[in-house]
Amino acid sequence: MSKPYKVALLNVNAALLESYPADRGAMALYSYSSIQSLVNESDIQFDIIGVLGGSVEADVIETCRRVKNEPGLAQIPLIVGEVIGQELDPIEAFEAGCADILNASMTLKEIELRIAKLVFQASASQELRRNADEARNVAMNVMTESSNLGLTVQFLIDSNYCDNVDELGMQFFQALKHYQVRCSLQMRSHFGVKNMEETGMEKELESRLLTELQHKGRFVDFGKRCIVNYGQVSLLIKNMPEQDKEQCTKIKDSILPFVQGADSRLKAIDAQHTLEIERNFMGKVVRRLRESMKDFDDGYQVLMRGSADIVEDMAAKMDESILFMDLTHSQEQTIEDIMGAGVTGINSLFSQGVKMNEGFSDLVSHMNTVFGETDSIPSVDKLLELSSKL
């Protein structure tokens, strides 16, 4: 072996130590008179703890129990040395935590082999415990991550039903209750800045801090406080565990998706509000256009009728005036032909205007049917119907 086993001996009867063979090349023996003195020896990593039998059997059993009750010694293999001529109940010894029982009749080679076996078993058990602890930690981390992922997905789903900034803020704080953090939230909408606390009211100092540090990076740490910036949303966490860097990193990684989701929904709310403003504007434009088109249609009808009346009246007066003019027959015929051609041309143009006006009237009628008398925007189906008729 590369180095001797370190064996701590608790001497119930120190004189018995001479009864056992020892080879300094195979084992390094350390003798202690009490358990407390062994506990205080924290610099030495012992491979084996041995309890030498004494004149009273109960002393050995009780010593084994006390050793196993010490947190720093409980994982070290424990052996008991039995003295020739004294009986030791193996069952009681094993129940007290003893791993093996030795006696002075054993050869040094046998003792070394037994100790080597116990050390190997202890190392294997320690490795198994370490692997089990790592597996348990991995499983717990996976469960925690799965839980966090579920909370994030649920928040992203619930946030889609938020129609305004206030609802989004309250939903955000509701989702963060799982992480037991105290926060201040700032959402910078296109239509205004909303600062919120869990109570719904804003605090002036926190609001100013979030405004000043919104462009200073993704994470801004100072003491127990941490600011998370993403897009139009900033979050101030007031109770970060600054002494536990790993936990701080986990909190940041877990909360960042919530901030990203809030920013995405805030942009959607802005877009929805913008669309509503555009819809209202278009409704007013359509109303004004409808009124202008109706006035134009009415005026066009009046103009057409007035023009026709004027031309006909002019033709009638010309016919009457010819009777009083000293004109030859050919002159009268020429004038009548000119006036007749003018009336015919005007009537032809008016006929074309009537056809044009009928199409314009149909458009006005369709718009009145679809848009009605209010500024409200019609349904998509009605818009498609109007589009097909344009």
C-alpha positions in Angstrom: 0.0 0.0 0.0 1.2 3.5 -0.7 0.7 4.8 2.8 -0.2 3.3 6.2 -3.8 3.2 7.4 -4.5 5.8 10.1 -6.1 4.0 13.1 -7.5 5.9 16.1 -7.5 3.8 19.2 -9.9 4.6 22.1 -8.3 2.9 25.1 -10.8 1.7 27.6 -7.9 -0.1 29.1 -4.6 1.4 27.8 -2.6 -1.5 29.1 -4.2 -3.8 26.6 -2.6 -2.0 23.7 0.5 -4.1 24.2 -1.5 -7.3 23.6 -2.0 -6.3 19.9 0.7 -6.6 17.2 1.4 -3.4 15.3 3.5 -2.8 12.3 4.3 0.9 11.8 4.7 0.4 8.0 1.2 -1.0 7.6 -0.7 1.0 10.2 -0.2 4.3 12.0 -1.7 4.1 15.5 -3.0 7.1 17.4 -4.1 6.6 20.9 -6.8 8.7 22.6 -8.1 8.5 26.1 -11.6 10.0 25.4 -14.0 10.5 22.5 -13.8 14.3 22.9 -10.1 14.3 22.4 -10.6 12.3 19.2 -13.2 14.7 18.0 -10.9 17.6 18.6 -8.3 16.0 16.4 -9.8 17.5 13.2 -6.5 17.7 11.3 -6.2 13.9 10.8 -8.5 12.0 8.5 -8.7 8.6 10.2 -9.4 5.4 8.2 -10.4 3.2 11.2 -11.5 3.8 14.8 -10.7 1.0 17.2 -12.2 0.5 20.7 -10.1 -1.8 22.9 -12.1 -4.0 25.2 -11.8 -3.5 28.9 -12.8 -5.1 32.1 -16.5 -4.2 31.8 -18.3 -5.2 28.6 -20.8 -2.4 28.8 -18.0 0.1 28.5 -17.1 -1.1 24.9 -20.8 -1.1 23.8 -21.5 2.3 25.2 -18.3 3.7 23.7 -19.3 2.4 20.3 -22.7 4.1 20.6 -21.2 7.4 21.6 -18.7 7.3 18.7 -21.5 6.7 16.3 -23.5 9.6 17.7 -20.7 12.0 16.8 -21.4 13.6 13.4 -17.8 13.8 12.4 -17.1 10.2 13.4 -20.2 8.3 12.4 -19.1 7.5 8.8 -15.7 6.1 9.9 -15.6 2.2 10.2 -15.5 1.1 13.9 -13.8 -2.0 15.1 -13.7 -3.6 18.6 -10.7 -5.4 20.0 -11.8 -8.3 22.2 -9.5 -9.4 25.0 -8.7 -13.1 25.5 -10.6 -14.5 28.5 -13.4 -11.9 28.2 -16.6 -12.5 26.3 -18.2 -9.8 24.1 -21.7 -10.2 22.7 -21.3 -9.7 18.9 -24.9 -8.9 18.4 -24.8 -6.0 20.8 -21.5 -4.8 19.4 -22.9 -4.8 15.8 -26.1 -3.1 16.9 -24.0 -0.4 18.6 -22.3 0.3 15.2 -19.3 -2.0 15.3 -18.1 -3.2 11.8 -15.8 -6.0 13.0 -14.4 -7.6 16.1 -10.7 -8.4 16.4 -8.8 -10.2 19.1 -5.2 -10.6 20.1 -5.0 -14.2 18.7 -5.3 -12.9 15.1 -2.1 -12.5 13.1 -1.0 -9.1 11.9 -1.7 -10.1 8.3 -5.3 -11.0 9.1 -5.8 -7.8 10.9 -4.4 -5.8 8.0 -6.7 -7.7 5.6 -9.8 -7.0 7.7 -8.9 -3.3 8.0 -8.2 -3.0 4.3 -11.6 -4.6 3.6 -13.4 -2.2 5.9 -11.6 0.8 4.5 -12.5 -0.3 0.9 -16.1 -0.8 1.9 -16.2 2.6 3.6 -14.7 4.3 0.5 -17.2 2.5 -1.7 -20.1 3.5 0.6 -18.9 7.1 0.6 -18.7 7.1 -3.1 -22.2 5.6 -3.4 -23.6 8.2 -1.0 -21.8 11.0 -2.9 -23.3 9.7 -6.2 -26.7 9.4 -4.6 -26.5 12.9 -3.3 -25.5 14.2 -6.7 -28.3 12.3 -8.3 -30.8 13.6 -5.8 -29.5 17.2 -6.3 -29.8 16.7 -10.1 -33.3 15.4 -9.7 -34.3 18.3 -7.4 -32.8 20.8 -9.8 -34.7 19.2 -12.7 -37.9 19.3 -10.7 -37.3 22.9 -9.8 -36.5 23.8 -13.4 -39.6 22.0 -14.5 -41.7 23.9 -12.0 -40.2 27.2 -13.0 -40.8 26.4 -16.7 -44.4 25.6 -15.9 -44.8 28.9 -14.1 -43.2 30.8 -17.0 -45.4 29.1 -19.5 -48.5 29.8 -17.4 -47.6 33.4 -17.1 -47.1 33.7 -20.9 -50.5 32.2 -21.4 -52.3 34.3 -18.8 -50.6 37.5 -20.0 -52.3 37.1 -23.4 -55.6 37.9 -21.8 -54.3 41.2 -20.3 -55.9 44.0 -22.3 -54.1 46.9 -20.5 -50.9 47.7 -18.6 -52.5 47.5 -15.2 -53.8 44.0 -15.7 -50.4 42.9 -17.1 -48.6 44.4 -14.0 -50.8 42.6 -11.5 -50.5 39.3 -13.4 -46.7 39.8 -13.4 -46.6 40.2 -9.6 -48.9 37.3 -9.1 -46.6 35.0 -11.1 -43.5 36.1 -9.1 -45.0 35.1 -5.7 -43.4 31.7 -6.1 -39.9 33.2 -5.9 -40.6 35.2 -2.7 -39.0 38.4 -4.1 -40.0 42.0 -3.4 -40.1 44.0 -6.6 -40.9 47.3 -8.2 -42.0 47.2 -11.9 -41.7 49.8 -14.6 -43.4 49.4 -18.0 -42.7 52.1 -20.6 -45.6 52.0 -22.9 -45.8 54.2 -26.0 -48.7 56.0 -24.4 -47.1 56.5 -21.0 -44.9 55.1 -18.2 -46.5 52.8 -15.6 -44.7 52.2 -12.3 -46.1 49.6 -10.0 -45.6 47.9 -6.7 -47.2 44.7 -5.5 -49.9 46.9 -3.9 -50.5 48.6 -7.2 -49.2 52.0 -6.1 -45.9 53.3 -7.2 -43.0 54.6 -5.1 -41.2 57.7 -6.2 -37.6 56.6 -5.4 -37.9 53.2 -7.0 -39.6 54.7 -10.1 -36.8 57.2 -10.5 -34.1 54.6 -10.0 -35.7 52.3 -12.7 -35.9 55.3 -15.1 -32.2 56.3 -14.5 -30.9 52.7 -14.9 -33.0 51.4 -17.8 -30.1 51.6 -20.3 -27.3 50.4 -18.0 -27.3 46.8 -19.1 -29.4 43.6 -18.7 -28.6 43.2 -15.0 -27.5 46.0 -12.6 -26.4 44.7 -9.1 -25.9 46.8 -6.0 -26.1 45.1 -2.6 -29.3 43.2 -2.1 -30.9 45.0 -5.0 -30.8 44.0 -8.6 -32.4 45.7 -11.7 -33.4 43.6 -14.7 -33.8 45.5 -17.9 -35.4 44.1 -21.1 -36.9 46.2 -23.8 -39.7 48.4 -22.4 -39.8 46.7 -19.0 -37.5 47.1 -16.0 -37.7 45.2 -12.7 -36.1 46.1 -9.4 -35.6 43.1 -7.0 -35.1 44.4 -3.5 -34.2 41.2 -1.5 -31.5 39.3 -3.5 -29.5 36.8 -1.4 -26.2 38.6 -2.0 -24.2 36.1 0.0 -25.3 33.2 -2.1 -24.1 33.9 -5.6 -25.4 30.7 -7.0 -28.9 31.4 -5.8 -28.7 35.0 -7.2 -27.9 33.5 -10.6 -30.8 31.1 -10.4 -33.2 33.9 -9.5 -32.0 36.0 -12.4 -32.3 33.1 -14.8 -35.8 32.3 -13.6 -37.2 35.8 -13.6 -35.7 37.1 -16.9 -38.3 35.1 -19.0 -41.1 36.8 -17.0 -39.6 40.2 -17.9 -39.2 39.2 -21.5 -42.8 37.9 -21.6 -44.1 41.2 -20.0 -42.2 43.2 -22.6 -43.6 41.2 -25.5 -47.2 41.6 -24.2 -46.6 45.3 -23.5 -45.6 45.7 -27.2 -48.8 43.8 -28.2 -50.9 46.1 -26.0 -49.3 49.1 -27.6 -50.0 47.7 -31.1 -53.6 47.0 -30.1 -54.1 50.5 -28.7 -52.5 52.0 -31.8 -54.8 49.9 -34.0 -57.8 51.1 -32.1 -56.8 54.7 -32.6 -56.3 54.0 -36.3 -59.7 52.4 -36.5 -61.4 55.3 -34.8 -59.6 57.7 -37.1 -60.6 55.7 -40.1 -64.2 55.6 -38.8 -64.2 59.4 -38.7 -62.7 59.7 -42.1 -65.3 57.3 -43.5 -68.1 59.3 -41.9 -66.8 62.6 -43.4 -66.3 60.9 -46.7 -69.8 59.5 -46.7 -71.2 62.9 -45.9 -69.1 64.6 -48.6 -70.1 61.9 -51.1 -73.8 62.4 -50.3 -73.5 66.2 -50.6 -71.7 65.7 -53.9 -74.4 63.3 -55.2 -77.2 65.7 -54.2 -75.4 68.7 -55.7 -74.7 66.8 -58.9 -78.3 65.9 -59.3 -79.3 69.5 -58.8 -76.7 70.7 -61.3 -77.8 68.3 -63.9 -81.4 69.2 -63.6 -80.6 72.9 -63.6 -78.4 72.7 -66.6 -81.0 70.8 -68.5 -83.7 73.3 -67.6 -81.5 76.2 -68.7 -80.7 74.7 -72.1 -84.3 73.8 -72.7 -85.4 77.3 -71.6 -82.8 78.8 -73.9 -84.0 76.7 -76.8 -87.7 77.7 -76.2 -86.8 81.4 -76.1 -84.8 81.1 -79.3 -87.8 79.6 -81.0 -90.1 82.4 -79.7 -87.6 85.1 -80.8 -87.2 83.8 -84.3 -90.9 84.7 -84.9 -90.1 88.3 -84.4 -86.9 88.4 -86.3 -86.8 89.5 -89.9 -84.9 86.4 -91.0 -85.0 84.4 -94.1 -86.2 80.8 -94.1 -82.7 79.6 -94.5 -81.4 81.7 -91.6 -84.2 80.4 -89.4 -83.4 76.9 -90.4 -79.8 77.3 -89.6 -80.5 78.7 -86.2 -82.9 75.9 -85.4 -80.4 73.3 -86.6 -77.7 74.8 -84.3 -80.1 74.9 -81.3 -81.3 71.4 -82.0 -77.8 70.0 -82.2 -76.9 71.8 -79.0 -79.9 70.4 -77.1 -79.2 66.9 -78.5 -75.5 67.1 -77.4 -76.4 68.4 -74.0 -79.0 65.6 -73.5 -76.4 63.0 -74.6 -73.9 64.3 -72.1 -76.6 64.4 -69.4 -77.4 60.8 -70.2 -73.8 59.8 -69.7 -73.8 61.8 -66.4 -76.8 59.9 -65.2 -75.1 56.6 -65.8 -72.0 57.8 -63.9 -74.2 59.1 -61.1 -75.9 55.7 -60.8 -72.6 54.0 -60.2 -71.6 56.7 -57.7 -75.0 56.3 -56.0 -74.5 52.5 -55.8 -71.1 53.1 -54.0 -72.7 55.5 -51.5 -75.5 53.0 -50.9 -73.0 50.2 -50.3 -71.0 52.3 -47.9 -74.2 53.4 -46.0 -75.2 49.7 -45.8 -71.9 48.6 -44.4 -70.9 51.5 -42.2 -74.3 52.6 -41.1 -74.8 56.0 -39.5 -72.2 55.7 -36.8 -68.4 55.8 -36.6 -68.0 52.2 -35.6 -65.9 49.9 -37.8 -67.8 47.1 -39.4 -67.0 43.4 -39.2 -64.4 41.8 -41.4 -67.1 40.0 -43.4 -68.8 43.3 -44.2 -65.5 44.9 -45.2 -64.9 42.0 -47.6 -68.4 42.4 -49.0 -67.7 46.1 -49.7 -64.3 45.3 -51.2 -65.8 42.9 -53.6 -68.2 45.5 -54.8 -65.7 48.3 -55.3 
